[in-house]
Amino acid sequence: MLFRSGVVQVWDLDRKSEPTTLAGGGLPVLAVAFSPEGGRVAATGYDQSVRVWSGSDLVATLPAFSCPNANSIGFSPDGKQLVAGSQCGELKVWDARTFGGTVLSRPGETLTAVAVAPDGVSALVFQAGGVEIVNADGTTVHRWQAHAGEIRALRFSHDGKRVVTASGDHSARVWDSASTRLIAELRGHQAAVTSVAFGPGSRRIVTGSEDGTARLWQADTGNMTLTIRTNRPVNSVAFAPDRSAVLTAAGDTVQQIG
């Protein structure tokens, strides 16, 4: 899936046919996400709203934020929750079926990434490298300094018990979400780590970096098992649901490895 100038396009990597363009886009899009089962797409950006498609049909346009820079979006691992965040410190969580939503605000702080766990608990990332885990009502559960540099991305494991953070300090780190204990540090990239994802079963992690590589790691030990080299900085990474492949997005190129 690629986005440009308010256009969201979905590419079939197997058939290599012309992309499907999703109608109903707005101003430039800054973040997109697939639902876990792959049937829905959500996007947000400068027009302060969130749009959701089922297949190629626009099923919801959700007013979201009071500022124009909505910069992160994602589904929970079970697909039941949708979360989006903005640079002005606003987080909104929706029921992905009814689209009933809750707004959580952190005035004066800049959110750089958000994620939601299967039980509806959310993780917020702030520009200064801090992570906050909050309940659905906005109550803070934990807040800690995860990195010295800016955190570019984070994800919950599929059971919600772990969080992985990716940072501009060239590392990614795996945390126990209940205690904030550091489980593993993933080091090997030579530039900022821009994206991260757990594989099915949450036993492996893939990271993407501005150094032009994607790397596979053991989630429990932090051992690196594979380096995938591209010609450009890697902006986004994902595992295929059946574990057979990894997707990388670098510039305007999406590659399937496996």
PyMOL commands that set and color helices and strands:
alter all, ss='L'
color gray80, all
select helices_A, chain A and resi 200-202
alter helices_A, ss='H'
color red, helices_A
select strands_A, chain A and resi 2-4+7-10+20-22+29-34+40-45+49-54+57-63+70-75+81-86+90-95+101-105+111-116+122-126+130-134+140-145+151-156+162-167+171-176+182-187+193-198+204-209+213-218+224-229+236-239+246-250+253-257
alter strands_A, ss='S'
color yellow, strands_A
deselect
rebuild
show_as cartoon
